[in-house]
Amino acid sequence: MTISDTPTINIDIWSDVVCPWCYIGKRKFESAVANLGDDIRVKVTYRAYQLDPTASPGKTEPVRGVYERKFGGPEQADRILSHVTSVAAEAGLDFQMDNAQRANTLLAHRLIWRAGQPDSPIAQSDVKELLLASYFTNGNNVGDPDELAELMQQLGADRAETLAFLETHEGEQEVRNELLGASELGITAVPTYVVEGQWSIPGAQESETFERVLRRLADRMNEV
């Protein structure tokens, strides 16, 4: 099979940077894509979803307290956080949930959107990875513009330029359109993988499941 014959699958991934299953799913999805080798090319675009859109942009609090209120107390929160931390570890991720801070993710999604533009020198997947790791492992406030600008320096971005971007409204409407797009597609949980705008794969599937589905879809595309 020549490069020109290799099928390319376009996948839009709706996710949030404060969603533990989105980070776990990212690792498993990446493993599946790596296993495809040169048989199939996969083009990923990350789309915005907000699990906690009412989180205050200017305030933060430990995520543990949020879980306690949402799930009925400390015992339930401990059980859920312990489970997700264990699953993350199996995927090679180091979750430090006691350090995680509640955050409004609109600014983070704008940075991800920006990295997805054709003229961006930074890959969208790198920004996504940075923000996920910053939130789940390092306890950074991914809703704070100063902290985001500091983080983006790790990818070679100029701190002042990032701050200037975040102080504008550039990309905000586009992000809100992605949020609306999720609603129009009936997406109510993340991660959700939408393949070629037609097929939806919900949740953090196992790597083998992702690989099997992608190969089947590639075969179907080749038959058309």
Buried (B, 14 or more C-beta within 10 A) or exposed (E): EEEEEEBEBEBBBBBBBBBBBBBBBBBBBBBBBEBBEEEBBBEBBBBBBBBBEEBEEEEBEBBBEBBBEEBEEEEEBBEBBEEBBEBBEEBEBEBEBEBBBBBBBBBBBBBBBBBBEEEEEBEBBEBBBBBBBBBBBBBBBBBBBEBBBBBBEEBEBEBEEBBEBBEEEEBBEBBBBBBEBBEEBEBEEBBBBBBEEEBBBBBBBEBEBBBEBBBEBBEEBEEE
